[in-house]
Structure formats: C-alpha cells, structure tokens
Amino acid sequence: MLNDPVILNDWHAVARASEVEEGRVRAARLLGVDIVLWSDSGTVHAWRDQCRHRGAKLSLGSVQDGCLVCPYHGWRYDGAGACIHVPSHPELAEPLRARAEVFRVQLRCGLVWVSLGAPSHGVPIPPEWDDPSFRTVVSGPYRFRAWGTRVLENFLDVGHYPFVHGAPQPDPGRLAMGDYRVEEGPGGPVARDIRVRRVWRDGPDGTGEVDVLYTYRVLRPLAGSFTKSHAGEKFSMMDAVTPVDEAESLVWTLMAVNYDTGESDRELVGYQDRVTGQDVPIVESQRPALLPLEPGAEIHLPSDAMAAAYRRWLRKLGVAYGVR
C-alpha cells in the first residue's frame, strides 16, 4: 500500500457504477491495493481482493444468494464481510470469525468512489454537478504512467493550452498571459477570473473570439476543477485523479455545461479523449517524476501562480505521495 495518510483518508473513483452490475464481480486497484467490487440488492461493496483462507482473489469468485463466494475453497462472505460458511467444515464458520477487509464506498456522478481510510469529508463534487440547469457528462478513465500530483498540476496549469492543445503554429501575438491572483478556498487554492481570448463557440452561430473568464479550484490533493464562462454561459470540468500504483494514475473527467454546445455526449467525450491524449506524453515525460515542492527546484513564472500555490498547499498538508 502507498501509505500517505492524507491520500489514504480521501475518496478516489475506481469504476463506473454501471460496471458493477447486480450479481457481478469486478477487480480494481487503488494505492497499490487490489480491490474487489461487487453488488447485491443495490448495494456496492469494495473489499480487499483477498480471501482470508489462502489469499485467492475474490474477484475470481461469484455472487450467490447475497454473498461473495471465494473461487478456491468456496468460503462464503456476507455483505458485511463476515465468512458465514466454510463448505469443508461448516461447523467452523462461526468460531473462525473470519472477515474480509471492507472499505468505505460512495456512489456519486455515476462513479464508484472508494476510500481505504476514514475520510472526514464527502466526495469532492463541483456545485454545477447537482444543478439541474447543467447537463453532465463523464469521460475516462485516462491512464497516465505518472504520479497523480504531476497529473493534477497539469490540469491546473493555465499556460500550456495553446502549445499542447492549440494550433500547430500558435499566433505569437496571443500567447502572452496577464497576471492573476490566487487565494485560499475552502478546499484548496482558488484562482478567479483569469481572462483568456478564445473562440467560445464554433460554427455559423458561434461567437468568434471573445474574452473568456476561467476560475480554477483545487478541491482535494488529487482533484481539481475549472469553470470557464462567457455572457452567462458556463462550462465546468473536474479532473479526479486516482492513484492506482506508484507512478500510475487514472483520470476521470466530469463535465457540466449550461448551454447548448451543439454536440452530443459522445462528441464531448471524444473531444476530451483527444485533449487528454495530448496531455499524456507530456506529463509522462516530466522529470523529476515526483513533483518537487521546494520553491527553487523549478522556475516559476507569474502564469504559474496556481501551480505554485498547489505545491505550497500540498506541503502545508504534509502530503507525501507523489512529491519530493
């Protein structure tokens, strides 16, 4: 297990809720721990993927009569994780008091969120997600062979868009960035009203180039969001980075929009697939692989104010995962 108390006592998305079907078993991995997900009577369970008898993976087993059954010797665990039946010695099931290691689970935004610890807060969800005036779409997961701190800082990086995601030859006259201020929000650093000149909507009814305002928020050490707005129209995006293992992360992207984009859900997901695909090789190439928290380890510019604030905040929290 990657043992960082801050990250351990947090919520991490591990699967789509639709992938944990009634009576089915699914394997996942979080912080170097193999997890088994299974569902019965509408309840999703997340346990360590290991039978207490001989360590076989419970994710190779099956759901029978509300219990998860080990594929090796048929030990039967009820929904609370207690072994209630040992086929070879039925009389021993109760005296053994064997239990699976059970983790906390929440279902939000169509995703299964798991904590290996004891979080003191709920799943970090942007307010737009619960606003009925917003249309919501989930994309991912996207796999990065990188530490989650590097992955999230890339999401928070204000200045990389025209180079990584823009035209092959960006207009030099439109690359300069103005200064912006970062403040401490309820979850972490917040950068408000970053003004960027950009096409808001393409097509014959589009806006052409306009001033778009961005607000970036750090919600948790491995979760952040931004909202871009123009004339009352808003597009919100959250990246939830799941630390699968050392230098391996999954990213789930939650999008919320309050206007007609002219695109289907599939088209929105396809666009995000392309954008994230452009980020992956850049983030995977970064060295050092661990995010350096010492102020002089890398050069910071005014346009890096949000990234610098994120690093200071991680240091203040005492985060040990993915940093040096």
N, C-alpha and C positions, 0 to 999 in steps of 0.2 A: 504494500500500500504506500502511496505517496503521502506521507504523513505531515501535512500542514494543517494545523487546527483551524485556521481561517477558511481555507478552501474545503476542508473536511466538513465543517459545520455550515455548509451552503447547499443550495439546490442546484442540480445540474440536469439538463434534458438528456435522456438516454434513448428515447424511441418515440415514434408517433403512437398515439393512443390506438389508432386503427390497426397497428401492427401487433398489438397484444389482444388478440381476439379471444372471445369466450371459449374456455376449454383448451386454449393453445399455450405453448411454452416457447419462450424466446430468450436467447442469450444476449447479454450486453456486457460492456466493460467500462469501469469508472475508476479513475485514480489508481490504476493498476490492479483493481479487484474485479474478478469475474462475477457477474450478476446473472441471476435467472429471473425473468419476468413471466408472470402467469396471471390469468384472470379467471375468476369464478363468481357467478352471481353478481356481475357488475363491479366487482372489487378487483383492482390490480394490485398484485403483490410483487415486491422486489426483495430477494434474498441473496445471500452469498451463494454462488453456484457450486455447492459442495455438500454432499451427503455426509452426515456425521459418522457413518459406519466405516466406509473405506474411501471416502473422498471422491467418489464418482460425481460427474457433473449432473446436477438435477435437470439442467436444460435439455438433456438427452432423454428425460423421462416423459411422463404423460400426466394429464389431469383426469382423475377418476373420482366421481362422487364427492366433489368439493375438496379433494385432496391432491397434492402433488406427490407422485409416486416415483421413487428412485429406479432407474433402469437396471441397476446392478443386482440388488437383492430384494427389491420390492418394498423397501421401507416406505411407509405412508405418512405424510406430514399434512396436518390440517391447516386451515387458513391462518392460524395464529403461529404456525411454525413448529408445533409440537408433534413429535412422532407418536402416532396413536396405534400403529400396527406394525409388527415385525413378523412376516409370514413364517419364518423358520422357527420362531419362538414366540408365539402370540402372548404367552403369559408374562413376557419380559417387557413388553412395550411400556406399560405404566411405570414399573420400577426403574427403567433406564432413564426416564425423564430427559430424553434426547430432544434437542430443539435445533432447528435451522437458525442461522443468524439472519434476523429480519431487519430491513432498512425502511426508513420513512419514505412515503410516496405521496405525490400530489399530481392531479391531472389538471393542467391549465393550457389553454391555447392549442388544444389538440395534441399536446405532447405529454409524455410521462416524465416527471421530474423526480429525481431520487437524491436523498442525502444519506451519506454514510455516517454522519454525525447527528448532532442535535441542534438544528438551526433555531435561532431566536427570532426569525423573520420569515415572511412568506416568500413565494416565488416572485422574482423581480419582473413585473409586467408594466410596460408603459401605459399611462392612463387612456390613451386612444384605443387600446385593445378592447376595453369594456364600454366604449362609447358607441351606441347603436348607429350614430351617423357616419361611422367609419366602416369601410369594407376591409376585411382582414384576410391575409394570405400568409401561409408558412412555406418556406423553401428550405432545402437542405435535407440531410446534413452534408456539409462540405468537409472533406478530410484535409488537414494540414499536418505535415511532418514537422511540427514546430510546437514550442511551448505556448500554452494559451495566453500568457502575458504578451508575448510578441504579436500574437494573432489579434488580441483585442486592441492593442495600441495601434495597429494598422487601421482598424475600424475607426479609431478616434483621430487618426491623422488627417488634418484638414487640407494639407497642401499637395497630396500625391495624386489627386483625381485626374488633372489634365495630362499627367505623364503616363499613368498606368491605365487609365480608363478612357482617355480622350482621344483626339485625332492623332494619327501617326506623327504629324508635324504641328504641334500646338502653336497658336499665334503668340509670339513672344510678347506682344503688347498687352496680352490678357493674363499673364502669369503672376504678376505682382499681387501680393496679398496685403491687406491692411491689418493693423494691429487689432487685437480683441482682448477682452478681459475674461479671466477665469475666476469663478467664485466657488465656495464650498456649498454644495447642495445637501439635501437630506440623505442621499446615498453615497455621494462622492462628488468630484469636481463637476462643475457645470460651466459651459461656455455659451453665452447667449448672443443672438443677433449678429452672427458672422455674415457679412454681406459678400455675396458672390454674384458675378454677372454670368447668367446662364440662360439657355433656352428652357423655358418652363414646360411648354408642350409643343411637340412637333405637329406637322400636318397643316392642312389648309385653314383650320380654325385655331391654330396654335398661337402662342403669344410672341414668338420671336425671342430675342434676348431681353431679359429683364433682370432687375435686382432681386435675388432670392436670398432669404434670410435663413440661416442654419442655427439650430441650437443643439449642442452635444451634451449628453449626460452620461456619467459613469453611474451605473445602478448597483453593481457589485464588482468585486475584483475581476471577474471574468464575464461581465455583462455590461453592455453599454447601448445607448440609443442616440439617434439624431432625429430631429424634425426639421424639414425644410418647408417654407411657406411662402406664398405669394398671393396677395389680394384675397385673403380668407381661405384659400385652398392649402391643404396640408398633406404632406406625405411623411409618415413616421416609419422608422426602421429600427429594429433592435437586433443585435447580434448576441446570442447566448453561446459562449464557448465552453464546451465540455472537455475537461482534461481526461482523456482516455488512458494515457500512459505517459511515461517520460517522453518528451518531445513528440507527442502525438495528440492531436486535438480534433474535435468535431465542432462545426459551427452550424447552429440553427438560426435562421433569419426569419423574423416576424415583421411583416409589413402591414401598415394600416393607412388607408387613404380616404379622404372625404370628398372626392370629386371624381367625375367620370374620366378615367385615363384613356378610354378608347381601346383598352387592352383586356383580354381575358385573363383569368387567373393563371392559366398555363403560360401565356405570353409574359406576364410579370415574373413568374418563376424562371422562365427561360432567360429573361434579361439578367436576373440575379445570378443564374448559373454562369453566364458569360462573364459578368463582372467579378465574381468570386474566383472564377478560373484564372483571371488575370492577376489577382492578388496572390494566389497560392505560390507560384515560383518565386515571387519577390520575397515574401515572408520566409519561405523555406531557405532562401539564400542568405538571410541576415546572420551576421556574426558580430559578437558572440551570440550563440543560440539562446542563452539566458539573458533576460532583459536587465541591462546594467542600471542600478539605482543610484550609484554615485554620481553627483552632479557633473563632474568633469570627465566622465567616462566617454561621453559622446557630445558632439557640438549641438547646442540648442539655439534655434532662431526664434524671433518673435512669433512666427507662424506655427512653431512647435509648442506653444504655451499649454495647449490641452494635454499633449503627450507628457510634457514635463510635470504638469500638475498630477497626472495619473501616477507617474513614478514616485513623486513625493508622497502621495496618498498611500500607495502600496507600502512604502517604507514606514509610514506612520502606523499602519495597521499591523505591521510585523509579518507581512506575507513572506513566506519562504519558498513557495512553489514558483518555479519558472523565473527566478530572479538571481542576481549575483551582486 
